[in-house]
Amino acid sequence: MASIWKPPGTKNWCARFRGPDGIWRNKSTGTPDKTAAMKFAAELELFSKQNITKEKLRRTLETLAEIATGAPVTKFTIDSWLSHWLENKQRSCSAGTCIAYTATVTSFREFLGPDKLRRGLDFVEPSLIQQWLKTIEREVTPVTARNHLKRLTGAFAEATRNRFIEHNPCISVSSPKDRNPPEKPAFTTRQIEALLKAADNEWRGVIFAGFYLALRLGDAVSLRWKNIDLGLGWISVTPEKTRHLGKRARIPIHPTFRDYLISLGGQDDPESFIFPNLAKKKVPGQSGLSRRFSEIVEKAGIENSLLRPESSVLKRSHKVRGLTFHSLRHSAASHLANEGVPEEVRMKITAHSDRGVHSRYTHHDERLLRESIAKLPSLSR
């Protein structure tokens, strides 16, 4: 049976135990405590006589670590780790980003089921990630599937950094490729004018911001008067999507949008929202601003093709249409391109998020940016 002994000149006990091949082995216990060292030796011998499985190996290593350190090992199941990771994200990310992370975690949880969720983190293998990815690919675009894989990769990367698992199971999984990506739709000038007629006054301003400033919906409704300089004719804003890059967009105000802003009140308070009613609402969700914009598109009589139906895999309860508020960004970029505005200037105006392209930006003087914005059509309300 196992025993312990102390080599001359050392303070820690050494375990002596017989391996499954009948050969005696010596292994330092790493502790001067005789009782703990004896437990360590007994565990080593018992383990060596068993049929080794990954789960048994994990439990034995945890036991040995607890004996050696005298402190319990932090343990996570798949389910508890995902909950822990989401809680951390909720403290550091925007509400919209948290919704995206939650959707990914919900999808993966439902794919695994309650029994597998109770397993340890090392149960997750690349093959399991690949099966999950194939499941969601049936109902989402390759771009969306890649985003879900990227988020889950982040969750397991954090577990790897904290040494709760040895390897990230997502790293070796290939991202789905979009071999025939659909052309990004854009509104025509006539369709944007129809939107303006179908919208109330605040929504008209937000639509102007989407087209003339190429802002995303969340950034548009979050505009405050401190972002506006009507005297010099500039708007300065830091898009939420690229806030972590510290990238601030400075865009000339188109005359049509300037006239709209002048007609509004509340300019004396720099902290007040330009669109106070819409700023209180969330962008996603059943009653969110994205859904409300889709209703304005329908009210305007604009045909809006269906890209994806309701999703049972990702619990998306609404249909995804081709024309969204984001299409106004494409409309602005398309108009500027058709007017011969250089690509780097268009990307400066639209605050493009590609870091590689951003690093190659050149300095643009005010005159060039103003001339570019002026090439966008003046919309009639």
C-alpha positions in Angstrom: 0.0 0.0 0.0 1.0 3.6 -0.4 3.4 5.2 2.1 5.3 8.4 2.6 8.9 9.2 3.4 11.0 12.3 3.8 14.2 12.5 1.7 17.3 13.8 3.6 17.6 17.5 3.6 14.0 18.2 2.5 11.0 19.6 4.4 8.2 18.1 2.3 7.1 14.4 2.4 7.4 12.2 -0.7 4.7 9.7 -1.6 5.5 6.1 -2.6 2.9 4.1 -4.4 2.5 1.2 -6.8 1.4 2.0 -10.3 -1.0 -0.1 -12.5 2.0 -1.8 -14.0 3.2 -3.0 -10.6 6.2 -0.6 -10.5 6.8 1.5 -7.4 6.9 5.2 -7.9 7.9 8.2 -5.9 6.2 11.6 -6.1 6.7 14.7 -4.0 3.6 15.7 -2.1 4.6 19.4 -1.9 3.7 19.6 1.8 5.4 19.1 5.2 2.1 18.1 6.8 2.3 14.3 7.4 -1.5 13.7 7.4 -2.0 15.7 4.2 0.9 13.9 2.6 -0.5 10.5 3.5 -3.9 11.4 2.0 -2.1 12.5 -1.1 -0.2 9.2 -1.4 -3.4 7.2 -0.9 -5.2 9.2 -3.6 -2.4 8.7 -6.1 -2.4 4.9 -5.6 -6.1 4.6 -5.7 -6.3 6.7 -8.9 -3.5 4.6 -10.5 -5.6 1.4 -10.1 -8.8 2.8 -11.7 -9.8 3.0 -15.3 -9.0 6.6 -16.2 -11.7 8.8 -17.7 -11.6 12.6 -18.1 -14.2 13.1 -15.4 -12.3 10.9 -12.9 -9.1 12.7 -13.8 -10.6 16.1 -13.2 -12.1 15.1 -9.8 -8.8 13.5 -8.7 -6.8 16.5 -9.7 -9.2 18.8 -7.8 -8.9 16.6 -4.7 -5.1 16.6 -4.9 -5.1 20.4 -5.4 -7.3 20.9 -2.4 -5.1 18.6 -0.2 -1.9 20.4 -1.4 -3.2 23.9 -1.0 -5.7 23.5 1.8 -8.3 25.6 -0.1 -11.3 24.4 -2.2 -10.9 24.5 -5.9 -13.2 26.9 -7.8 -15.6 24.7 -9.8 -17.9 25.7 -12.6 -20.4 23.7 -14.5 -21.1 24.8 -18.1 -24.3 26.4 -16.9 -22.9 28.2 -13.9 -19.9 29.5 -15.9 -22.1 31.0 -18.7 -24.2 32.7 -16.0 -21.0 34.0 -14.3 -19.7 35.3 -17.7 -23.0 37.0 -18.5 -23.0 38.8 -15.2 -19.6 40.2 -15.8 -20.6 41.4 -19.3 -23.7 43.1 -17.9 -21.4 45.2 -15.7 -19.1 46.2 -18.5 -21.2 46.3 -21.8 -24.0 48.3 -23.2 -27.6 47.0 -23.0 -27.7 46.2 -26.7 -24.5 44.2 -26.5 -25.8 42.3 -23.4 -28.9 41.3 -25.4 -26.7 39.9 -28.1 -24.5 37.9 -25.6 -27.7 36.6 -23.9 -29.1 35.4 -27.2 -25.9 33.4 -27.9 -25.8 31.9 -24.4 -29.6 31.0 -24.5 -29.1 29.3 -27.9 -26.1 27.2 -26.6 -27.9 26.3 -23.4 -31.0 25.1 -25.3 -28.8 23.1 -27.6 -27.1 21.3 -24.8 -30.1 20.7 -22.6 -30.2 20.5 -18.7 -28.2 17.2 -18.3 -25.2 18.4 -20.3 -25.3 21.9 -18.7 -24.6 20.2 -15.4 -21.3 18.8 -16.7 -17.9 20.4 -16.1 -16.5 23.0 -18.5 -14.0 20.4 -20.0 -17.0 18.5 -21.3 -17.3 21.0 -24.2 -15.3 19.8 -27.1 -14.8 21.4 -30.6 -17.1 18.8 -32.1 -19.9 19.9 -29.8 -19.4 23.6 -30.8 -19.5 22.5 -34.4 -22.8 20.7 -33.9 -24.3 23.7 -32.2 -23.1 26.0 -35.0 -24.7 23.7 -37.7 -28.0 23.9 -35.8 -28.2 27.7 -35.8 -26.9 28.0 -39.4 -30.2 26.6 -40.6 -32.0 29.7 -39.4 -29.6 32.6 -39.5 -27.2 34.1 -42.0 -23.5 33.1 -42.0 -22.7 36.6 -40.7 -25.0 36.1 -37.7 -23.7 32.6 -37.1 -20.1 34.0 -37.1 -21.1 36.6 -34.5 -22.6 33.9 -32.2 -19.4 31.8 -32.5 -17.3 34.9 -31.8 -19.3 35.6 -28.6 -19.1 32.0 -27.3 -15.4 32.0 -28.1 -15.1 35.0 -25.8 -16.9 33.1 -23.0 -14.6 30.1 -23.2 -11.5 32.3 -23.7 -12.2 33.9 -20.3 -12.5 30.5 -18.7 -9.2 29.5 -20.3 -7.4 32.7 -19.0 -8.7 31.9 -15.5 -7.4 28.3 -15.9 -10.8 26.7 -15.4 -10.2 24.8 -18.6 -6.9 24.1 -20.4 -8.0 24.9 -24.0 -10.7 27.0 -25.7 -12.9 24.5 -27.5 -14.1 27.2 -30.0 -10.7 28.0 -31.4 -10.4 25.1 -33.8 -14.0 25.5 -35.1 -14.1 27.1 -38.5 -16.4 30.1 -39.0 -19.2 29.7 -41.6 -18.5 31.4 -44.9 -21.1 33.4 -46.8 -20.3 32.4 -50.4 -23.3 34.3 -51.9 -23.9 37.3 -49.7 -27.1 39.2 -50.4 -26.7 42.7 -51.7 -27.3 45.2 -48.8 -30.5 47.0 -49.5 -30.8 50.8 -49.5 -33.7 53.3 -49.6 -34.1 55.4 -52.7 -34.6 59.2 -52.3 -38.3 58.8 -53.1 -38.7 56.1 -50.4 -36.9 58.3 -47.8 -39.3 61.1 -48.5 -42.2 58.7 -48.1 -40.8 57.7 -44.7 -40.7 61.3 -43.7 -44.3 61.8 -44.6 -45.4 58.7 -42.7 -43.4 59.6 -39.5 -44.1 62.0 -36.7 -41.8 65.0 -36.0 -39.3 63.2 -33.8 -39.0 60.2 -36.1 -38.5 62.6 -39.0 -35.5 64.0 -37.2 -34.1 60.5 -36.5 -34.5 59.6 -40.1 -32.6 62.7 -41.1 -29.9 61.7 -38.7 -29.8 58.2 -40.2 -29.4 59.5 -43.7 -27.5 62.8 -43.4 -25.2 61.7 -40.6 -25.2 57.9 -41.4 -25.9 57.2 -37.7 -27.1 53.9 -36.3 -30.5 54.0 -34.7 -29.2 53.9 -31.1 -26.7 56.7 -31.8 -29.4 58.8 -33.5 -31.9 58.8 -30.7 -29.2 59.4 -28.1 -28.1 62.7 -29.7 -27.9 65.6 -27.2 -27.7 69.3 -27.9 -24.1 69.3 -26.7 -23.3 67.2 -29.8 -24.6 70.0 -32.0 -22.8 73.2 -33.1 -25.4 75.1 -35.2 -23.1 78.1 -35.5 -20.3 76.3 -37.1 -22.5 73.6 -38.7 -20.9 70.5 -37.1 -22.1 67.5 -35.2 -19.7 65.5 -33.1 -20.6 62.0 -31.9 -18.9 58.9 -30.6 -20.7 55.9 -32.1 -21.6 53.3 -29.4 -20.3 50.4 -31.5 -16.8 51.8 -31.7 -16.7 53.6 -28.4 -14.0 51.2 -27.1 -11.7 52.5 -29.9 -12.2 56.1 -28.8 -13.2 57.0 -32.3 -15.3 60.3 -32.5 -17.0 61.3 -35.8 -17.3 64.9 -36.7 -19.8 65.5 -39.5 -20.9 68.7 -41.3 -24.7 69.4 -40.9 -26.6 69.2 -44.1 -28.8 72.3 -44.7 -32.0 70.2 -44.6 -31.1 68.7 -41.2 -30.0 72.1 -40.0 -33.4 73.7 -40.8 -35.1 70.9 -38.9 -32.8 71.4 -35.8 -33.4 75.1 -35.8 -37.2 74.4 -35.6 -36.8 72.5 -32.4 -36.8 73.8 -28.8 -34.6 72.8 -25.9 -31.4 74.1 -27.3 -30.5 76.0 -24.1 -29.8 72.8 -22.2 -26.7 71.0 -23.7 -27.5 67.8 -21.8 -31.1 67.4 -23.0 -31.9 64.9 -25.8 -32.8 66.2 -29.2 -35.4 63.4 -29.4 -36.5 63.1 -25.8 -39.4 60.7 -26.3 -37.5 58.3 -28.4 -34.4 58.4 -26.3 -36.4 56.8 -23.4 -37.1 53.7 -25.5 -35.0 50.6 -26.2 -33.9 49.8 -29.7 -34.5 46.0 -29.8 -37.5 44.1 -28.6 -41.1 43.6 -29.3 -41.9 47.3 -28.6 -38.5 48.6 -29.5 -37.5 51.3 -31.9 -36.4 48.9 -34.6 -39.9 47.4 -34.7 -41.4 50.9 -34.7 -39.3 51.9 -37.7 -40.5 48.8 -39.6 -44.1 49.9 -39.0 -43.2 53.3 -40.5 -41.8 51.6 -43.5 -45.0 49.6 -43.9 -47.1 52.8 -43.4 -45.1 54.5 -46.1 -46.2 51.8 -48.5 -42.6 50.6 -49.2 -42.2 47.0 -50.2 -39.9 45.3 -47.7 -38.7 41.8 -48.6 -38.5 39.1 -45.9 -34.9 37.9 -45.3 -35.6 35.5 -42.4 -38.8 34.2 -40.8 -39.3 33.8 -37.1 -36.5 31.7 -35.5 -37.2 28.8 -33.1 -33.5 28.1 -32.5 -32.6 31.6 -31.4 -36.0 32.5 -30.0 -36.4 35.4 -32.4 -40.1 36.2 -32.4 -40.1 38.7 -35.2 -39.5 38.5 -39.0 -36.3 40.1 -40.3 -36.8 42.4 -43.2 -34.4 43.6 -45.9 -35.0 47.4 -45.3 -34.1 48.5 -41.7 -33.0 51.8 -40.2 -29.4 50.6 -40.9 -30.4 50.8 -44.6 -30.3 54.6 -44.3 -26.5 54.3 -43.8 -26.2 52.3 -47.0 -28.4 54.9 -48.7 -26.0 57.7 -47.6 -22.9 55.8 -48.7 -24.5 54.9 -52.0 -25.4 58.5 -52.8 -21.9 59.7 -51.9 -20.3 57.0 -54.0 -22.6 57.9 -57.0 -21.5 61.5 -56.6 -17.9 60.5 -56.8 -16.9 61.1 -53.2 -13.7 59.1 -52.5 -14.0 56.0 -50.4 -11.8 57.2 -47.6 -14.0 60.3 -47.3 -17.2 58.2 -47.2 -15.8 56.1 -44.5 -14.8 59.2 -42.5 -18.4 60.4 -42.7 -20.0 57.1 -41.8 -17.5 56.4 -39.0 -16.7 53.0 -40.4 -15.7 50.5 -37.8 -13.0 48.6 -39.7 -9.8 49.3 -37.8 -7.5 48.4 -40.7 -9.2 51.0 -42.9 -9.3 53.5 -40.1 -5.6 53.3 -39.7 -5.1 54.4 -43.3 -7.4 57.4 -43.0 -5.8 60.6 -44.3 -6.5 64.1 -43.0 -9.6 65.7 -44.6 -10.1 69.4 -44.4 -13.4 70.9 -43.5 -14.1 72.1 -47.1 -13.9 68.6 -48.5 -16.2 67.1 -45.9 -18.7 69.9 -46.3 -18.7 69.6 -50.1 -19.2 65.8 -49.7 -22.2 66.2 -47.4 -23.7 68.9 -49.6 -23.9 66.3 -52.4 -26.6 64.4 -50.5 -30.0 65.3 -51.8 -32.3 67.8 -50.0 -35.3 65.8 -48.9 -38.8 67.2 -48.9 -40.8 66.7 -45.8 
